[in-house]
Each structure stands twice: as C-alpha cells, then as structure tokens.
C-alpha cells in the first residue's frame, strides 16, 4: 500500500492520550506517543494505518495556523488601521476566524483574512481588498454567471473553448543537481460536459499521459535533474453545459447507469454514521423522490453552511460530518457533505473537480453530480449556490441545483483516487488534484517547497 492509502483508516480515531495532546497542541508529545505505539507488535493493522497518517497530519497542522493573536491583529491593521481587538475577539467567538491550540496557546488560521474578505463585502471594502476572481457586471449590468444561466435557459446550452497552461517547479533553494524528481499536473478528463480535449504542448517530454477516463487524470514526468527547470503543459478543451428543465421529466435518463460505488461509503470522509443517517432523514422530511431529497440537501447546505477557506485537506478529519456539525466549509467540503447526504439516503452521487476557468482568472474548484430518475445524472455546485445566497440572488442559487456554468475544467471524477502511476511519497493533497504534486528523491514535497501556476491562455464562446 502506498503511504497515501493510510488515510482510509482515519476513522479508527486516536488513543485518548494522543487525542488530548493533539487537541491541546502538544504536537511533540503526540508524535512521541504515536511512535511508541507503532513500535509495539500488537497494534491492529487499521490502527497502525490511522496512526501513520495522523503522525504526518500532526507534523503539518501547525503550519496552517501560524498567527498568534497580536500577529493576526497586525495583519488586519495593515489594511484597516482602526480595527479593534474587540472586533477580532468577536469574530473568533462567532466562528468567523478559525484557530487551534499550539502548546496551549491559540494560533489563528493562515487564510482567515482571505476568508473575511471573500464572505464579508463590508469587511473587504474597509480593507480595500478586491477578492480574487471578482468581476464587474457587463455593460448590461449582468454578471458572468447570471449571463451563463440566462443563455443556457434561452438556447438550451452554452459552450466555451479553452486553452490553458499549468506548470510546476522545485524551489531553487531546495534544488540540488542529481535529484530524482517526479512531477504530476492535472489534465482535462473525459466527462459528460467536456469534449475536444487536446494536449497542445508538454515540456519536457513526459513519462506518462494518463488516459482521458482516469479518475484523476495527470501528466507525469520522472527525471534525474542536473539543472532546475519548469515542468509545464498546455491543453485545450470544450466545456458545454446543457439546461435541464426540472419541471419536465424526460423520456430517458441522461448518462450512464449508476455504479455500486456511487452509493457507497468512502472512508474516512463519507461515512454512514448514525448522525449522518439521522441528519439526512431530518432534512429530507417527507420528500419522496431522489430529486426532491437532493434539493432539500442542497437547500440545507446553501442556506446554512458559511463559506470558509480550509486548512490543507491533508489535515482534515471526517470532512462531511464536520461540515454538518460546524456549518462551515469551502467548495470541496460542501460538495462532500452533499455527496454524503445523497449516498446515505440511497441516491447515487459523484465527485467532480478541477478549475474555475475564466478570462484572467484560474483557480481550483470542486462540485458534484447526483442521479435522480427520470432525469439521470444532474450537476450541483453547493458553494456557488451558497455564494448566490450570500449575494441575495435566489435565481442563481436555484440554478446551481441541476446545472453548472461552463466556465470550468474537470480533471478529477473521483475523490480519494490514486494516480495512474505509483506515488511513493505523501501527496500535498491525498484526496484531490488541482495544482499538481512533486516528489524529490522519493519524498513528497509540501506546498511551500515548489511553485505551481495555472492560467487561462484563451477562451472563446461557441455557438
């Protein structure tokens, strides 16, 4: 089993002493306790897998929470001079600023300021920050997403042809001549809404171009490097999204029949626990059809879960249930909760992820699909729906149940899938792949040890 396979056992939990030390932020003590247990010969295999993953999670967790209270205040005051300590404390109490203990002292999430700017327009205005990806309306006062929804309703579909570029590079301060380096970047995959995929340029010559139906499609390089250089790929694809009138059932369902995996648990983050079963029953209420149950799950998430940037997924536990308990999460966390609620209710559901691809903006993103007879497979994007709710745009919120806009690229059709080649070191993200991965001499590099870039080179709307 590869190292990243250990994550499937996280739901085994932690021994009580290790759990207490981790929660208190005594990470050195927790690691020492794990090491002692792993040295014992009577450790059950599942517990050994869980502790192996937990040890690496503990090593990485503090880096996600770098700020002491005074440092967090200093960060905000660099943008808002009169920002008060009492304001910050209130945000912490309200759950708007995430924190953990490090050696008994609160430390605050490295992206808390980005979250506040993204979800609170008044805070962003005070800070003088325009969140990444923000676009003004067009000359008719219509946003890009609202225009896409309108055109899909009017014409039945909307398609865009894209050319994109992605690259990876070991940071110069880490590089040493003679290093054995592996690099992997995402590629557009085969899925119901993508066609015309072309690999336009790859540099240097790759070791593998995964097939289009790979659950996490990648281009892979393996090289003994004598000088440092980029690994890069350019590709083109067409994304077409169709409009589905959910008030008019079709004669035949869309897409292939569901598979057994589409209604299965996926440990450690999609689990059919008593809590998840009870929650799904409560939200579904008297709904009888798969479509209406899924709609109620979507409504629950988009109207109640607050968007938050997350620590590295590497460090997260029980993602779907944690989202339901805390009512916070980013796009992937919200998509996993919707998948879990559907699956625990017997509704087939799948993961899809890749990039948002717009002119002058490219970023990682996650969404999902669910199967609702007689319509077949339908899309949903709960985080975009929640963003619409935050903006007071009910029509757009409704649109993202059953539909997507075409301004995106899918590279992954499964969560927690292996790459199509052995990957001996820890991945930065052991569950998904949006920004690529690197190995140096068999060790998986962390985000801060390499650079990753993605961009939309060109895009053209098609008839």
N, C-alpha and C positions, 0 to 999 in steps of 0.2 A: 504494500500500500504506500502511495506517495504521502509525503508529510501533510499535504492539504486534506487528505482523506480523514485525518484525525478529527476534523471539525464535526463530522456526522454524529459524534458521540457526546457533544457538549451538553445535551440534555441529561446526561448522567449526573450533572451537578458537581459540587465541590465538597470535600470533607469540611466539617464545621469549623475547624481551626483555620484552615486555609481561607474559607469564605469570610470569616471575621477579619482576618488580616487584610484580605483584598479590599473589603468594604472600608476599612479604616485607613487604607493607603499604605500599609506596611508591606510594600511590594517585595523588599528583600527577604523579609520573614516568610512571606507566602511562597516565594520561589524556593527558599531553603526547605520548607515543609514539603513542597511538591517533589523536590529532588530526593528527599528521604523516602517518600512513599514509592517513587518509581524504582528505587534501589531494592525494595522488598520483592521477594519472589512470589508472594501470594496475592498480588494485585490482579483483580479481574481484568480481562482484556479491554472491555468497554471503558472501565475507569482509567486504565493506562492511556488509552487514546484521548480521553477527555482531558486528563492532566497534562499530556504532552501539548495539546492545543492551548490549554489555559496558561501554561507557563509562557508561551510566546505572546499570548494576548496581554498578559501582565507586563511583560517587557515593553510592549508598545503603547499601553494605555496612558502612561503619564505624559508622553509626547503630545497627546491630543488635548491635554489640559495644562497649558504652560503658564497661565497667568495667576499670580497672587492678586488679592483684592486691589492693592494700590496700583499694580501694573495694569489691571483691567480698567480702572478709573482713568489712568494716564492715557490709555489707548483711546477711550471715548473722548476725553477732554482735548485731545489733539484735533478733534473735529468739532466738538461742542464745548466751548470754553467754560460755560456756566453749568455744565452737567453736574448734578449734585450726587453725593454719596448716598443720600436717602433714595434718590431715583434708582440708583443701581441696586440697592438692597431690596427695594420693592419689586424690581424686575426679577431678582433671584427668588423672592418669596412666591411670585406669580408663576414661576417655572419658565420664564422667558430667557433666562440665562442658565445654561447647564453647567454643573460643577461636580467634582468628586473630591474625596479626601486624598491628600498625599501626605503621609506621615501625620495624619490627624488634622491637617490644615486644609481648608477649602482651596481648590485650584479650579480656575474657570476655563471653559471650552475655548479653544483657539479660534473658532469661527463665530463666536457669539455676536460680534459686531456686525458681521456679514448677515447673519440671520435677522438681526433687528432692522437693518436697512432694507432687507428684502420684504419682510412681512409688515412693516410699520411705515407707511408713507410719510407720516408726520415726523417720525424719528429720522428717516432718511433726508427729509428736507432740512431739518435742523442741522444735520451733519454735513449737508452739502454734497451728498453722495447719490449718484445715479446707479442703481444696481445693474450689474452686468446683464445684457440681453434686453434691457429696456428700449423700446422703440416708440417714437411718437406716432399718432394716428396718421393715416394718409390724408390727401387733400380733401377727401370727403368725410373726414372725421372718423374713419373706420380703422380698427386695429387689424394687424395681420391675421390674427386668429379668428376674429369675427368675420373678416372677409373670406377666409377659407371656408368657414361654416356656411356662409351665405352661398358661395359659388357651388359648394357640394349639394346644397339643397336645390339650387336652381338648375344645375347641369347634371346632377347625378353623381359627379365625381370631380376630383381635382388632382392633377399630376404635376410633378416638378422633376426636372432632370438636374442632377447634381454632379459636380466634380469636387472631390475632397482630397486633402492631404493630411497625413499623420506622420509623426517622427518620434524617435527615442534616441537618447544619447547618455552614456555614462558620464557623470560629472567629472570634469578634468582633474579635480583634486583627489578623486578616488582611483582614476585610471592608472594602470601600470602595464608597460609593454609585456606581451606574452600572456595576458589574461585570456581565459576561455570564457567567452561571452555568448549568452543566448538572449535573444530579444523576440518579443511577440507583440504584434499590433492587431487590433480588431479590423475585420473586413466586413463589408455588407454581405448578408446571408440571404438565402432563399427563404421567403416568407410570403404570405398571401398578398401583401401590398407592395412588394419590391420586384423589379424586373430589370432586364438590360444591364446586369452587373458586369462591369469590365474592370480589369486590373490594368491601369494605364502605364504605371511606372513603378518599379521596385528597385531600390538601391540600398546595399549591394545585392548581388544575386542571392535569392533566399534559399533556405534549405527545404521549406515546405510552404505551399499554398493550400490551405485546408479546403476541402470541397464545400460547395455552397450550402449543403444541408448539414454541416457540422453544427452541433448545438451552441458552441461558442467558436465562431469562425475566426481564424487568425492567419497571418503570415508570420513565419518563424525563420530566424537566422541563427546559425551556430558558427562561431568564428573564433579562432585564436588571433587576437588583435595586437598588432605591433604599433599601431597609431590609433588615436581616438577619432571616431567619426560618427555621423548620424546613421541610423537605420530608418529608412523612410519608404512610404508607399503612397501612390496616388491612385484613386479609383473613381469610377463613375457608376451611377445607378439612377433608376427612375422610381420614384415613390408615388403611387396612385392610391388615394383613399376614396372609397365609394360611400355614398349616402345610403342609409338604410332607414326606411320609414317603419318605425317600430309599432305603428298603429295598424299596419297592413301585413299580416303574416304571408310569407311566400309559399309557393307550392313545394319547393325543395329547399333543404337547409344548405347554407353556404359552407364550403370547405369539407375537409375530410372528417371521418367519424372520430370521436374522442378515443384516446387510448387509456389503458388502465392507470398509467402514471398520472393522468390528468385529474384523477380524483384521489390520489394517494397522499399520505403524509410525506414530508420531506424533512427529516431531522437534520439539524436541530431547530429550524426556524418556522416550519409549518407542521404543527403538532395538533392532534385531535384530543386535546385535554378536556376534562370536564368544564373548565372555564370557557374554552373556545366553543364547545358544543352548546353550553347554556347561553353564551352571548349571541351566537348565530340564531338560536331559537327565539330569543327575546327580540332581536332586531327584525327577523323575518315576520314575526307576528302571525297573522292569518294569511299571509301570501301563499299561493298555491303553486304558481308556475315558477320555473327557473328564472325567467326574465324578471318577474316581479320581486323574487327574493334577491336576485343580484342587484336590482335597482335600489332596494332598501339598504343593502350593504353599502352600496356606493353612496347613497344619501347620508348614511351614518358617518362615513369617513369624510366626505367633502364638507359636511356641515359641522363636524365636531373636532376633527383632527387638525391641529395647528402645524403649519409647515415649520420645520427646523432643519438646518444643516446638521449632519450627524458626524460623530467620531468615525474613524475608519471602520468599515463593516467587519474587518478582521477582529475588532474588539467587542462586537455586539453579541448579545445572548438573547435567544428566544424572541426574535425580531417581531413577528406578527403579534404575539400576545403582549409584548412590551408596548407596542404601539397602541393596542387596545386599552392597556392599563394607564398609560401616560397621556394618551391623546395628542402625541406629538410625533413627527417623523418627516423624512424627506420623501422624494418620489418613490424610491425603491422600497422603503419601509411601508408606505401607504399601499403600494401595489401588492406587497407580500401579505398585508392584512386582508386585502380584498380577495386575493387568491385563497388564503386560509379559510375565510368565511365561506367562500363558494365551495371549496372542496369538502369542508366538514359537513356541509349541507347536501353533498352528493352532486354538486354542479361542477362539471369539468372546467378547469381553469389552468392557464399557462402564463408563463413569464415571457416578456419581450423587452429588450433594452438595446441601447446604443447611444446615439447622439441626437440632440436638437441641432438641426442644420438650417440656418437662416443666413441671409446676406450679412456679412460682417460679424457673425456670432456662431459659435460652435461649442457645445457643452454636453457632458454626459447626461443621460436621462433614462428612466425606466417606466414601463407601463405594463398592461396585462391584456389577456384575452379570456373570455368565458364562453361556454357553449350553452345556448338557450334554444331548445326546439320551439317552433319550427324554423327559427331564423338561422340556426347553426352557430358558427363562431362569430363573436362580436368583440370589438375592442372597448377598453375603458382606460381612462387616464385620470386616476383619482387626484393626483397632485395638481394637474391643470384644472380639474374641476374645483378643487379647493381654492386655487388661486382666483378662479372666476367668482366663487362665493365671497372671497375676501374683497374683490372689486365691486361687489354688488351686481354682478352680471349673471342673472339666473338663466338666461337663454344659453349662454356659453357653458355654464355648469351642466345644464341638461345635455348639451351637445356631446360632451366628453363621456357620457354613458352611451355606448354603442358606436362611437366614432372616434377617430383621431384626425388631426390636421396632417397634411403631407410634408410638413417641414421637419423631417426627422429621418434618421437612418437606423435600421436594426442590424446589429451584429450578433446578437445572442437570442436564442429561442428557448433557453433553459437556464434556470437558476442553479448554481452549485454544480455545474457540469465541468468535467475535465477538459483540458486542451486535447487536441488530437495527437499530441506527442507527449512523451513522459516529461514531467516538470519536477525535478528533484528537490528544489528549494521551496521555501514558503513563498506564496504569491502575496503581493500587496493586497489584493482583493481575492480571497479564496472562493468567492461565490459568483462574481460577475467580471466582465472585462470591457471597460470603456476607454481606458487610457494606456493600456499596454503593460507588459511585465518584462523584467530583466533578471538574468542570472549572471553572476560573475564567479567563476571557479566553483560552481555548484551551489553558491549561496544566493538566495533570493534577495534582490535589492529592495530597500524601502523607498517610499516616495521621494524623500529628500536626497537620495543618492543618485538619482538620474533625472533628466529632464524629459518631459512629454509634451508634445504640441499637437494640436488638431486645428484644422481650418477648412472653411468652405471656399474653394477656389472660384467656383462659378455655379450659378443656378439659373434655370430657365423654366418658367411655367409653360406647360404644354396644353394643347387643346384636347 
